[in-house]
Amino acid sequence: MEESVHAFREAAWLLFSGDADLWEIVWLTLRVSLTAVALAALVGLPLAGVLALYRFPGRRAVVVGLNALMGLPPVVAGLVVYLALSRSGPLGGLGLLFTPTAMVVAQFVLVTPIVTALARQVLEDLWREYGEQLRSLGASPGRAIFTLLWDGRHAVATAVLAGFGRASAEVGAVLIVGGNIAHVTRVMTTAIALETSKGNLTLALALGLILIALSVGVNGLAFLLRDLTETRNAV
């Protein structure tokens, strides 16, 4: 018990002392996850609009596939990216393996189905509600996508936040493609796993507290956006 209390005290001190190693890991985590989520949003939101508003052969299979990929095991995503970026892989010549870029790619693969599938449902519901009105105003489905994205921005932002939560808490994929290299590819989740195995509970707890705070903040923001959406719909 005393050891645990001492570890928490040391972790708190580490948080407020401005430890360079600790905050280097935190900033790298945020940089990788935010980049992956931004790219996932750039690709996933337009794709969600196409799937929501257009009807084409194979659409149902694509939707089912996206929903299935929401539960893609991180280690599988990491393995696929590893094979693609390894020396014998198709992208091996780029030399991206065991770099932050490889970690961004792995998280992008994990996050894009989540953002796309959740946003598609939002846009499909809005199109069902406002589609006839938009068509009467002469708006084509292509133009309506951007209108619906703006109209459902709170719910869409919640979908993006869900992707960020998945990315920031992910460990398997980034460990495989990043290698958990100190000062290069070590993020919070991989550092917590390593430091705990080494018995360095102080750093592991400090990083864990930051990760919990980040998770609470993201979920709190998502809850706030959901309330805004419900309030708007009620009005």
C-alpha positions as CSV (number, residue, x, y, z in Angstrom):
1,M,0.0,0.0,0.0
2,E,2.8,2.4,1.0
3,E,4.6,1.6,-2.3
4,S,1.5,2.4,-4.3
5,V,1.0,5.7,-2.5
6,H,4.7,6.6,-3.0
7,A,4.4,5.7,-6.7
8,F,1.4,8.0,-7.1
9,R,3.2,10.8,-5.3
10,E,6.2,10.4,-7.6
11,A,4.0,10.3,-10.6
12,A,2.2,13.5,-9.6
13,W,5.6,15.2,-9.1
14,L,6.8,14.0,-12.5
15,L,3.7,15.5,-14.1
16,F,4.2,19.0,-12.6
17,S,8.0,19.1,-12.8
18,G,8.0,19.4,-16.6
19,D,10.0,16.1,-17.1
20,A,11.4,16.3,-20.7
21,D,11.1,12.5,-21.4
22,L,7.5,12.4,-20.1
23,W,6.2,15.3,-22.2
24,E,8.2,14.2,-25.3
25,I,6.2,11.0,-25.2
26,V,2.9,12.9,-24.7
27,W,3.5,15.3,-27.6
28,L,4.5,12.5,-29.9
29,T,1.3,10.6,-29.0
30,L,-0.8,13.7,-29.7
31,R,1.0,14.4,-33.0
32,V,0.6,10.9,-34.3
33,S,-3.0,10.5,-33.2
34,L,-4.2,13.9,-34.3
35,T,-2.5,13.5,-37.7
36,A,-4.1,10.1,-38.2
37,V,-7.5,11.3,-37.2
38,A,-7.2,14.4,-39.5
39,L,-6.3,12.2,-42.5
40,A,-9.1,9.8,-41.6
41,A,-11.6,12.7,-41.5
42,L,-10.4,14.0,-44.9
43,V,-10.9,10.6,-46.5
44,G,-13.8,9.2,-44.4
45,L,-16.2,12.1,-44.3
46,P,-16.6,12.5,-48.1
47,L,-16.7,8.7,-48.4
48,A,-19.5,8.7,-45.8
49,G,-21.4,11.2,-47.8
50,V,-21.1,9.2,-51.0
51,L,-22.3,6.0,-49.2
52,A,-25.2,7.9,-47.5
53,L,-26.5,9.8,-50.6
54,Y,-25.7,7.6,-53.6
55,R,-27.0,4.2,-54.5
56,F,-24.7,2.0,-56.6
57,P,-23.9,-1.7,-57.1
58,G,-22.0,-3.1,-54.2
59,R,-22.9,-0.3,-51.8
60,R,-24.4,-2.6,-49.2
61,A,-21.3,-4.7,-49.3
62,V,-19.1,-1.6,-48.7
63,V,-21.3,-0.5,-45.8
64,V,-21.2,-4.0,-44.2
65,G,-17.4,-4.1,-44.7
66,L,-16.9,-0.7,-43.1
67,N,-19.0,-1.7,-40.1
68,A,-17.0,-4.9,-39.8
69,L,-13.7,-3.0,-40.0
70,M,-14.8,-0.9,-37.0
71,G,-13.8,-3.9,-34.9
72,L,-10.6,-4.6,-36.7
73,P,-8.0,-5.9,-34.2
74,P,-5.1,-3.4,-33.9
75,V,-2.5,-6.1,-34.2
76,V,-4.0,-7.2,-37.5
77,A,-3.9,-3.6,-38.8
78,G,-0.3,-3.3,-37.6
79,L,0.7,-6.5,-39.3
80,V,-0.8,-5.4,-42.6
81,V,1.0,-2.1,-42.5
82,Y,4.2,-3.8,-41.4
83,L,4.1,-6.1,-44.4
84,A,3.4,-3.2,-46.7
85,L,6.3,-1.1,-45.3
86,S,8.8,-3.8,-44.8
87,R,11.8,-4.1,-47.1
88,S,10.1,-6.9,-49.1
89,G,6.8,-5.0,-49.2
90,P,5.4,-2.8,-51.9
91,L,6.3,0.4,-50.0
92,G,9.5,-0.8,-48.5
93,G,11.6,1.6,-50.6
94,L,10.1,4.5,-48.7
95,G,11.9,3.5,-45.5
96,L,9.0,4.4,-43.3
97,L,9.0,1.4,-41.0
98,F,9.8,2.2,-37.4
99,T,9.1,5.9,-37.8
100,P,6.2,8.1,-36.6
101,T,4.9,8.1,-40.2
102,A,4.4,4.4,-40.0
103,M,2.4,4.8,-36.8
104,V,0.2,7.4,-38.4
105,V,-0.5,5.0,-41.3
106,A,-1.4,2.2,-38.9
107,Q,-3.8,4.4,-36.9
108,F,-5.3,5.8,-40.1
109,V,-6.1,2.3,-41.1
110,L,-7.8,1.7,-37.7
111,V,-9.6,5.0,-37.5
112,T,-10.9,5.6,-41.0
113,P,-13.6,2.8,-40.9
114,I,-14.9,4.2,-37.5
115,V,-15.2,7.8,-38.7
116,T,-16.7,6.7,-42.1
117,A,-19.3,4.3,-40.7
118,L,-20.5,6.6,-37.9
119,A,-20.6,9.7,-40.2
120,R,-22.4,7.7,-42.8
121,Q,-25.2,6.9,-40.4
122,V,-25.5,10.5,-39.4
123,L,-25.6,11.8,-43.0
124,E,-28.0,9.1,-44.1
125,D,-30.5,10.1,-41.4
126,L,-30.2,13.7,-42.3
127,W,-30.7,12.9,-46.0
128,R,-33.8,10.9,-45.2
129,E,-35.1,13.9,-43.3
130,Y,-34.1,16.8,-45.5
131,G,-33.4,15.1,-48.9
132,E,-36.7,16.0,-50.5
133,Q,-36.3,19.7,-49.4
134,L,-32.8,19.9,-50.7
135,R,-33.8,18.3,-54.0
136,S,-36.6,20.8,-54.4
137,L,-34.1,23.6,-54.1
138,G,-32.1,22.1,-56.9
139,A,-29.3,20.6,-54.8
140,S,-27.6,17.6,-56.3
141,P,-26.4,14.8,-53.9
142,G,-22.8,15.9,-54.4
143,R,-23.6,19.5,-53.3
144,A,-25.9,18.2,-50.5
145,I,-23.1,16.3,-48.9
146,F,-21.4,19.4,-47.7
147,T,-24.6,20.9,-46.6
148,L,-25.5,17.9,-44.5
149,L,-21.9,17.7,-43.1
150,W,-22.4,21.2,-41.8
151,D,-25.9,20.7,-40.6
152,G,-24.8,17.6,-38.7
153,R,-21.4,18.9,-37.6
154,H,-21.9,18.2,-34.0
155,A,-22.8,14.5,-34.6
156,V,-20.0,14.3,-37.2
157,A,-17.5,15.8,-34.7
158,T,-18.6,13.1,-32.2
159,A,-17.7,10.5,-34.8
160,V,-14.3,12.1,-35.3
161,L,-13.7,12.2,-31.5
162,A,-14.6,8.5,-31.4
163,G,-11.8,7.9,-33.9
164,F,-9.4,9.9,-31.8
165,G,-10.2,8.0,-28.7
166,R,-9.5,4.7,-30.6
167,A,-6.2,6.1,-31.9
168,S,-4.9,7.6,-28.7
169,A,-5.6,4.4,-26.7
170,E,-4.2,2.0,-29.3
171,V,-1.1,0.0,-28.5
172,G,-0.8,-3.1,-30.7
173,A,-0.5,-1.6,-34.2
174,V,1.9,1.2,-33.2
175,L,4.1,-1.2,-31.3
176,I,4.4,-3.4,-34.4
177,V,5.2,-0.7,-36.9
178,G,6.9,1.8,-34.6
179,G,9.0,-0.5,-32.5
180,N,8.7,1.5,-29.3
181,I,12.1,3.2,-29.9
182,A,13.0,5.8,-27.2
183,H,12.9,9.4,-28.4
184,V,11.7,8.2,-31.8
185,T,8.5,6.2,-31.7
186,R,7.6,5.7,-28.1
187,V,4.0,6.8,-27.4
188,M,2.0,6.8,-24.1
189,T,0.5,3.3,-24.5
190,T,3.7,1.6,-25.5
191,A,5.7,3.4,-22.9
192,I,3.2,2.4,-20.2
193,A,3.5,-1.3,-21.2
194,L,7.3,-1.1,-21.3
195,E,7.8,0.8,-18.0
196,T,5.3,-1.4,-16.1
197,S,7.2,-4.5,-17.3
198,K,10.4,-2.8,-16.1
199,G,8.9,-2.0,-12.7
200,N,9.1,1.8,-13.3
201,L,5.7,2.5,-12.0
202,T,6.3,6.2,-11.5
203,L,6.5,7.0,-15.3
204,A,3.9,4.4,-16.1
205,L,1.4,6.0,-13.7
206,A,2.2,9.5,-14.8
207,L,1.5,8.6,-18.4
208,G,-1.6,6.6,-17.4
209,L,-3.0,9.7,-15.6
210,I,-2.5,11.8,-18.7
211,L,-4.1,9.1,-20.8
212,I,-7.1,8.9,-18.5
213,A,-7.4,12.7,-18.5
214,L,-7.3,12.7,-22.3
215,S,-9.9,10.0,-22.5
216,V,-12.2,11.8,-20.0
217,G,-11.8,15.0,-22.0
218,V,-12.6,13.4,-25.3
219,N,-15.7,11.6,-23.9
220,G,-16.8,14.8,-22.1
221,L,-16.5,16.8,-25.4
222,A,-18.4,14.1,-27.3
223,F,-21.2,14.1,-24.6
224,L,-21.4,17.9,-24.9
225,L,-21.7,17.7,-28.7
226,R,-24.4,15.1,-28.4
227,D,-26.3,17.3,-26.1
228,L,-26.0,20.2,-28.5
229,T,-27.3,18.0,-31.3
230,E,-30.3,16.8,-29.2
231,T,-31.1,20.4,-28.2
232,R,-30.9,21.6,-31.8
233,N,-33.2,18.7,-32.9
234,A,-35.7,19.5,-30.1
235,V,-35.9,23.1,-31.2
